Amino acid sequence: MTIHEKIDQQVKNNDIVLYMKGTPDFPQCGFSSRAVSLLKASGAEKIVAINVLEDPDIRQGIKEYSNWPTIPQLYVKGEFIGGSDIMGEMHESGELKELIQSITA
């Protein structure tokens, strides 16, 4: 299985996937910490967090997969949402909460 196939499986087989530096309990960068906080504030309970620091292939592969240069990266129901800045904007407008609630309802 290629790294892109592995990422594709992770993204498509889980409702909420966050590629981040560190873990939700111990984020390794401010952007990843913010992403986890925004998800929790929006009601996300089951977050599949992939620590890109543990696997350099995933760290590089996710950037190619999404054509997005930075981490964290959020996927909901197989769709790329964006990084922490986009998540912040969506949180401010209420869109992130709506999106999370639509899959947990």
Order of alpha helices (4+ residues) and beta strands (2+ residues): alpha-beta-alpha-beta-alpha-beta-beta-alpha-alpha
